Amino acid sequence: MRMVAILCCLVGATAWSAERVVVDDLGQQVKLSAEPQRIISLAPHLTEMLFELGVGERIVATVAHSDFPAAAQQIPRLGDAFTLSVEAVVAVEPDLVLAWSTGGNQRTLRQLMDMGYAIYQNEAATLNDIAVTFEKLGTLIDRRETGVQLAAEFRAALQAQRRRAGDASRVFFQISDNQLYTVNDQHLIGQAIRVCGAVNVFGQLELPVPMVSMEGILDADPDVILVASPVPGFRSRWEDEWARLGWQGRTLYVDASLITRPGPRMLDGIKFLCDSLNSGWRPDQTPMDSSKIR
């Protein structure tokens, strides 16, 4: 028994004897010589993933809107996904920094890399890439088996929703309430719409997040106006315009944190969308409420 214990200790001690290398979504090598104990997460979805991987207690700092799970709300903030200072990161002394490459912090991240900090940049181009992120992060933080399991569960749940695809509702996704921005089919949200068997009326546009005109929306005449809701009870300022057009009841609100974050809870957003479009909700009914999910 004593020999077994000694061998276990030796295995644990040598597990990180060689440098751990993972290639991030920008093709950059992230190298660690020891298991990271102090992690900074610079995006809400990455914070959620770390908690799912079982290392939420290692997050020493994060950014605004990292609000799930509840424990994440107690983590100190360093700004938001678009504003970050080198000094703030250095003061926390992280072993690993996880960043969302779409954020506006590239200059700061380059400075930190030049200083020798390990920076993993995430950019999921497809829904499957969310599963891949679980696998890569699991390897990087020494939770490989957990990462592989979470990835497999994500892929299986996503495939289950694909099998539920029903009639092809024509959807306009409203990502912004100030201007009429939407998404094309290559955007993750556009991919989510296709998972449910629906048609994105602006899916063929070239830009991932294009601004569209009221005339364009009128011509498209969508069956459903899908709105990302930033807070429970949110009502779009465009509702009066839809009513004036006789489109009352076409609006479907979905919790923005469930459909715009490329993390584990995007499955909940996709399920809500598929259930709404294919399992009883009709444009002439009161919109379903996604605020109670999780």
HELIX and SHEET records of a PDB file:
HELIX    1   1 ARG A    2  THR A   14  1                                  13    
HELIX    2   2 PRO A   44  GLU A   52  1                                   9    
HELIX    3   3 GLY A   56  ARG A   58  5                                   3    
HELIX    4   4 ALA A   70  GLN A   74  5                                   5    
HELIX    5   5 VAL A   86  VAL A   92  1                                   7    
HELIX    6   6 GLN A  106  ASP A  114  1                                   9    
HELIX    7   7 LEU A  127  LEU A  140  1                                  14    
HELIX    8   8 ARG A  144  ARG A  163  1                                  20    
HELIX    9   9 LEU A  188  VAL A  195  1                                   8    
HELIX   10  10 MET A  214  ALA A  220  1                                   7    
HELIX   11  11 GLU A  239  ARG A  244  1                                   6    
HELIX   12  12 ALA A  256  ILE A  259  1                                   4    
HELIX   13  13 MET A  266  ASN A  278  1                                  13    
SHEET    1   A 2 ARG A  20  VAL A  23  0                                        
SHEET    2   A 2 GLN A  29  LEU A  32 -1                                        
SHEET    1   B 4 ILE A  59  ALA A  61  0                                        
SHEET    2   B 4 ILE A  39  SER A  41  1                                        
SHEET    3   B 4 LEU A  96  TRP A 100  1                                        
SHEET    4   B 4 ILE A 119  ASN A 122  1                                        
SHEET    1   C 4 VAL A 199  ASN A 200  0                                        
SHEET    2   C 4 ARG A 170  GLN A 174  1                                        
SHEET    3   C 4 VAL A 224  SER A 229  1                                        
SHEET    4   C 4 THR A 251  ASP A 255  1                                        
END                                                                             
